[in-house]
Amino acid sequence: MKKDVMMNEYGTLHESNGRYALRFVRSFHHNPEDVFLVITNPSSFAQWSPFATEEMDLRLGGRIAFDDGEGTTYEGSIIELEKPYVFCFREVDDLVNISLQEEDKGCRMIFTHTFNDDSWAVNTAVG
């Protein structure tokens, strides 16, 4: 069963079969190519992700090395990649899907983070 759990200016939280999907929609005055470069560049990754990375193998099946800044490191994997429109990766049990669509003089980004633990929803929603 699918239902909307919460919606505000930060994002929309949906629940489906015990999993949660937090969805953000944002518009940028930059083309998809430029935005894609920023979201997939290891040096800028930590600006939008809570976990830093210095290593990313930007290809389908490629690995992403995550560091929580407190001594824990782990790997994620890129499960969908269509430059410059789709970047999707799995980190442990979470799934992050970013799609970019051309829009007027820029692009629209749809960012969806799917996870199991709803206690992280509020913290994730506020960035």
C-alpha positions in Angstrom: 0.0 0.0 0.0 1.3 3.4 -1.0 0.6 6.6 0.9 2.0 10.1 1.3 3.3 10.5 4.8 4.5 14.1 4.8 4.8 17.0 2.4 6.3 20.4 2.9 8.8 22.8 1.2 11.7 20.4 2.0 10.4 17.3 0.2 7.6 14.7 0.0 7.8 11.5 2.0 6.0 8.5 0.7 5.6 5.1 2.4 5.2 1.8 0.5 5.5 -1.6 2.1 7.6 -0.6 5.0 10.1 1.5 2.8 10.2 5.2 2.6 10.9 7.5 -0.3 11.8 11.1 0.2 11.5 13.1 -3.0 12.7 16.6 -3.8 12.1 18.5 -7.0 14.3 21.5 -7.7 14.9 23.8 -10.8 18.3 25.1 -11.7 19.4 27.8 -14.2 22.0 25.4 -15.4 21.9 22.8 -18.2 21.7 19.1 -17.2 25.4 18.6 -18.3 26.6 21.1 -15.8 24.5 19.9 -12.9 25.4 16.3 -13.7 29.1 17.2 -13.5 28.6 18.7 -10.0 26.6 15.8 -8.6 29.0 13.2 -9.9 32.3 15.0 -9.0 33.9 13.6 -5.9 35.1 17.0 -4.7 31.6 18.5 -4.7 29.8 15.3 -3.6 30.0 16.1 0.1 28.2 19.5 -0.6 25.0 17.6 -1.2 25.5 14.2 0.4 26.0 13.7 4.1 28.9 11.3 3.4 32.0 12.4 1.7 33.7 10.5 -1.1 37.0 11.0 -2.8 36.7 7.9 -4.9 34.0 7.3 -7.5 34.2 5.0 -10.5 31.6 6.8 -12.7 30.3 3.9 -14.8 27.5 1.4 -14.5 28.5 -1.0 -11.7 31.2 1.4 -10.5 32.0 1.8 -6.9 31.6 4.8 -4.6 33.7 5.0 -1.4 31.8 6.7 1.4 33.2 8.1 4.6 31.0 9.3 7.5 33.7 11.5 8.9 33.7 9.5 12.2 35.9 6.7 11.1 33.4 4.5 9.2 33.9 3.8 5.6 31.8 1.7 3.2 31.1 1.2 -0.5 28.1 2.0 -2.6 27.5 1.0 -6.2 26.2 2.8 -9.3 23.2 0.9 -10.5 21.9 3.3 -13.2 23.8 5.8 -15.2 22.7 7.8 -18.3 24.9 10.9 -18.7 23.8 13.6 -18.2 20.3 12.7 -17.1 20.3 9.8 -14.6 22.6 9.0 -11.7 21.4 6.2 -9.4 23.4 4.5 -6.7 22.9 2.1 -3.8 24.5 2.8 -0.4 24.0 -0.2 1.9 20.2 -0.6 1.9 19.4 3.0 0.7 18.8 3.9 -2.9 19.5 7.4 -4.3 18.0 8.2 -7.7 18.7 11.6 -9.3 17.2 12.5 -12.7 17.6 15.7 -14.6 15.2 17.0 -17.3 15.8 19.9 -19.6 13.5 22.8 -18.7 13.4 26.3 -20.2 16.8 27.8 -19.7 18.0 25.2 -17.3 16.9 21.9 -15.8 14.7 20.2 -13.3 16.1 17.8 -10.8 14.1 15.0 -9.2 16.0 13.6 -6.3 14.6 10.5 -4.6 16.1 8.8 -1.5 14.6 5.4 -0.6 15.3 3.9 2.8 13.9 1.6 5.5 14.4 3.6 8.7 11.8 6.4 9.0 13.6 7.9 12.0 16.0 9.5 9.5 13.2 11.1 7.4 13.1 14.5 9.2 16.9 14.9 9.3 17.1 14.0 5.6 14.3 16.2 4.6 15.9 19.4 6.0 19.2 18.6 4.3 
